[in-house]
Amino acid sequence: MLTVKNVYKTFNKGTINEKKALCGLDLHLEPGDFVTIIGGNGAGKSTLLNMIAGVYPIDNGMIEIDGVNISRQPEHERAKYIGRVFQDPMRGTAAGMEIQENLALAYRRGQKRTLKWGISKKEKELYAQKLQILGLGLESRMTSKVGLLSGGQRQALTLLMATLIDPKLLLLDEHTAALDPKTAKTVLELTEKIVEENRLTALMVTHNMKDAIRLGNRLIMMHEGKIIYDVAGEEKKKLHVSDLLAKFEEASGGEFANDRMMLS
């Protein structure tokens, strides 16, 4: 479903602020893979997701989704393949629009724009049905402005919007990091449920190593723009946080440097 082949990305090339973010990175995901990504500070985790989404152009290499080479496609063209949830709950929704209007935008993603905007009765029924999945009572508030929702409610809505039309690939960039522990747990449970029920292919960057071990069928660890550890199946299920720290030190030759991960 996803192939990242020999991808390089350097920011501020030729300046004193030059930063090699991705260094010949290779990654292949099969349909239905749910992969968690961990790594130290500046490992290239978010950069990898940004390269796949088309936020920045790659320097060299190739990115394919479902056999289609998207390496040079602009971000808006890739949107028809990709669903994305960001760390900031405010980024995935339009605060001044109603809940149902936000869902309509997501539902029509990748379709040709027309002058027609009205939301049909059939669409409203679909949105209400989908909102019930969240268990937050939003199905009875579809005309409420999204700006009135809490951060957790907005992030849950963003997750629903990102998966309303099954994307070929779902990108989750520390999407619970800005939430309180209770709300984060709820959003993670919803994530697991939606990914599993819709058999989505997903990449999830997380700062929580326990979540990285528990969720998904595969875990990759990044360091200095490369994947240094890749584990799946039963071997992954048996891991402990101490095992990940030991693997990191073994592969990188140094201690794991990410305060948020260590504290969590």
C-alpha distance (Angstrom), angle and dihedral (degrees) to the residues before:
residue distance angle dihedral
M1 . . .
L2 3.82 . .
T3 3.79 129.5 .
V4 3.80 121.8 -179.2
K5 3.79 109.2 -178.0
N6 3.81 126.9 -170.9
V7 3.82 93.3 -32.3
Y8 3.80 119.7 -179.2
K9 3.80 128.8 -173.2
T10 3.79 128.0 175.3
F11 3.79 123.0 178.7
N12 3.84 123.1 -149.7
K13 3.79 90.9 7.9
G14 3.80 114.7 -158.6
T15 3.82 94.9 15.6
I16 3.80 133.5 100.7
N17 3.82 86.8 -103.9
E18 3.80 93.7 57.7
K19 3.79 111.1 146.4
K20 3.80 125.0 -174.2
A21 3.79 101.4 -147.7
L22 3.83 101.5 170.5
C23 3.79 122.6 23.7
G24 3.80 114.1 -167.6
L25 3.80 93.0 -44.4
D26 3.81 119.2 -170.5
L27 3.81 124.0 -168.2
H28 3.80 134.2 159.6
L29 3.82 126.2 -171.3
E30 3.79 125.1 -168.8
P31 3.83 119.3 -144.3
G32 3.80 108.8 -79.2
D33 3.81 96.1 22.0
F34 3.81 113.9 143.8
V35 3.80 104.9 -162.2
T36 3.80 125.1 -173.8
I37 3.82 118.8 -155.2
I38 3.80 126.1 -153.4
G39 3.78 133.4 169.5
G40 3.78 146.3 138.5
N41 3.79 126.8 -79.5
G42 3.81 111.4 -56.5
A43 3.81 93.3 7.8
G44 3.82 92.4 138.0
K45 3.82 99.2 -107.1
S46 3.80 98.6 132.7
T47 3.80 91.1 35.0
L48 3.81 89.1 59.0
L49 3.81 90.9 54.0
N50 3.81 91.2 45.4
M51 3.82 91.0 51.7
I52 3.81 91.3 50.8
A53 3.82 91.5 47.4
G54 3.80 92.3 47.5
V55 3.81 97.3 -118.1
Y56 3.81 88.2 134.3
P57 3.81 128.7 18.3
I58 3.79 117.5 -112.0
D59 3.81 118.6 -118.0
N60 3.80 95.6 -141.9
G61 3.79 139.0 -10.3
M62 3.79 135.7 48.4
I63 3.80 138.6 -80.4
E64 3.81 121.5 -163.2
I65 3.80 130.0 -177.6
D66 3.79 116.0 -165.3
G67 3.80 90.9 -19.4
V68 3.83 94.9 -49.7
N69 3.80 116.8 119.8
I70 3.82 104.4 -132.1
S71 3.82 96.3 166.5
R72 3.81 94.0 117.7
Q73 3.80 100.1 27.9
P74 3.83 115.8 116.8
E75 3.80 119.1 -115.1
H76 3.82 95.6 -102.4
E77 3.83 91.9 55.4
R78 3.79 92.0 51.4
A79 3.82 90.5 52.8
K80 3.81 90.4 84.6
Y81 3.82 89.3 63.2
I82 3.80 100.7 36.0
G83 3.80 136.9 63.2
R84 3.79 116.1 -166.2
V85 3.81 137.9 -170.3
F86 3.80 118.1 -169.5
Q87 3.79 132.3 -151.2
D88 3.82 92.1 -111.7
P89 3.86 109.9 71.6
M90 3.81 89.3 -151.6
R91 3.82 95.2 61.9
G92 3.79 101.7 66.8
T93 3.80 99.7 55.4
A94 3.82 139.8 48.0
A95 3.82 106.6 -116.6
G96 3.80 96.1 -159.0
M97 3.80 94.5 53.5
E98 3.79 129.8 78.6
I99 3.81 122.1 -100.7
Q100 3.81 90.6 -110.4
E101 3.82 91.2 48.6
N102 3.81 90.8 53.4
L103 3.80 89.7 50.2
A104 3.80 90.5 48.8
L105 3.81 90.1 55.0
A106 3.79 90.1 52.2
Y107 3.81 93.0 44.2
R108 3.81 91.7 53.9
R109 3.80 95.5 45.1
G110 3.79 111.0 137.4
Q111 3.81 93.5 14.4
K112 3.79 124.2 117.0
R113 3.79 113.0 -91.6
T114 3.80 118.3 -117.6
L115 3.79 135.3 177.1
K116 3.80 89.3 -105.0
W117 3.81 112.1 99.8
G118 3.81 108.1 155.7
I119 3.78 116.8 119.2
S120 3.79 111.4 -124.9
K121 3.80 124.6 -133.9
K122 3.80 89.3 -112.8
E123 3.81 91.0 54.7
K124 3.81 91.9 48.9
E125 3.80 90.2 52.8
L126 3.80 90.1 50.6
Y127 3.81 92.6 49.2
A128 3.81 92.2 48.7
Q129 3.80 90.1 50.4
K130 3.80 92.0 49.9
L131 3.82 93.3 45.9
Q132 3.81 89.8 55.4
I133 3.81 87.5 65.8
L134 3.81 89.1 66.8
G135 3.81 92.7 58.1
L136 3.81 91.9 -144.4
G137 3.80 99.5 113.8
L138 3.80 92.5 -114.1
E139 3.81 91.6 131.9
S140 3.83 87.3 76.8
R141 3.82 92.6 49.0
M142 3.80 101.6 51.0
T143 3.82 93.5 133.0
S144 3.83 92.9 51.7
K145 3.79 117.9 110.1
V146 3.81 111.7 -105.8
G147 3.81 89.9 -132.2
L148 3.82 88.1 71.1
L149 3.82 92.6 61.7
S150 3.80 125.4 94.8
G151 3.80 120.7 -108.3
G152 3.80 91.3 -102.2
Q153 3.79 93.0 49.5
R154 3.80 90.7 49.3
Q155 3.80 91.9 49.4
A156 3.81 91.3 49.6
L157 3.81 89.0 49.3
T158 3.82 90.4 48.7
L159 3.81 89.4 52.4
L160 3.80 90.1 51.1
M161 3.82 91.4 47.8
A162 3.82 91.5 49.5
T163 3.82 90.7 54.4
L164 3.82 101.0 33.3
I165 3.80 90.5 102.7
D166 3.81 102.4 33.9
P167 3.80 104.6 -106.7
K168 3.77 120.0 -145.6
L169 3.81 86.4 -128.8
L170 3.82 131.8 19.7
L171 3.82 117.5 -154.4
L172 3.81 117.6 -160.9
D173 3.80 113.7 -174.3
E174 3.82 107.2 -167.4
H175 3.80 86.0 -53.9
T176 3.81 94.8 174.2
A177 3.82 98.3 42.3
A178 3.82 95.4 98.0
L179 3.82 94.5 47.9
D180 3.79 130.0 89.9
P181 3.84 114.1 -103.0
K182 3.82 95.7 -100.9
T183 3.81 94.1 48.4
A184 3.82 91.4 42.6
K185 3.82 89.3 54.8
T186 3.83 90.5 51.6
V187 3.82 93.2 49.2
L188 3.82 91.3 46.9
E189 3.81 91.1 51.3
L190 3.82 89.3 50.4
T191 3.80 89.7 48.4
E192 3.79 92.2 52.4
K193 3.82 91.3 46.9
I194 3.82 95.9 48.2
V195 3.82 94.3 44.4
E196 3.80 92.5 47.9
E197 3.81 97.8 43.2
N198 3.80 93.6 46.6
R199 3.82 93.6 38.5
L200 3.79 90.6 -129.7
T201 3.78 126.6 177.9
A202 3.80 106.7 -124.8
L203 3.81 142.8 -179.8
M204 3.80 115.2 -161.3
V205 3.80 124.8 -172.7
T206 3.80 109.9 -158.2
H207 3.79 136.9 175.4
N208 3.80 91.3 -154.3
M209 3.79 113.4 86.0
K210 3.80 93.6 -166.7
D211 3.82 89.8 56.2
A212 3.80 89.8 46.4
I213 3.80 90.2 55.6
R214 3.82 96.1 42.1
L215 3.80 99.9 44.3
G216 3.78 127.7 66.0
N217 3.78 133.0 3.7
R218 3.80 97.7 -90.6
L219 3.82 139.2 37.3
I220 3.79 128.7 -161.0
M221 3.79 127.7 -170.4
M222 3.81 121.2 -152.2
H223 3.79 131.3 -157.6
E224 3.81 128.6 173.8
G225 3.79 93.9 -12.5
K226 3.80 97.1 -47.9
I227 3.79 137.8 93.3
I228 3.79 107.3 -112.3
Y229 3.81 99.7 172.2
D230 3.80 131.7 28.7
V231 3.80 121.0 178.1
A232 3.81 133.6 167.7
G233 3.79 145.3 170.3
E234 3.79 122.5 8.4
E235 3.80 93.0 -7.9
K236 3.80 89.8 58.9
K237 3.82 93.2 48.5
K238 3.81 90.9 55.9
L239 3.80 94.6 53.5
H240 3.79 125.2 113.8
V241 3.81 128.1 -162.1
S242 3.81 89.0 -106.7
D243 3.83 89.0 57.0
L244 3.82 91.0 54.2
L245 3.80 92.1 49.7
A246 3.80 90.5 49.5
K247 3.82 91.6 48.3
F248 3.80 90.1 50.3
E249 3.81 93.5 51.4
E250 3.80 90.6 46.0
A251 3.83 94.3 50.3
S252 3.81 99.7 37.3
G253 3.78 101.7 32.5
G254 3.79 91.6 -129.9
E255 3.79 144.4 72.3
F256 3.79 122.8 -77.5
A257 3.82 108.9 -96.4
N258 3.79 112.8 -161.1
D259 3.79 115.9 107.4
R260 3.81 94.6 -167.4
M261 3.78 91.9 53.8
M262 3.78 93.2 46.5
L263 3.81 92.6 48.8
S264 3.80 92.5 48.7
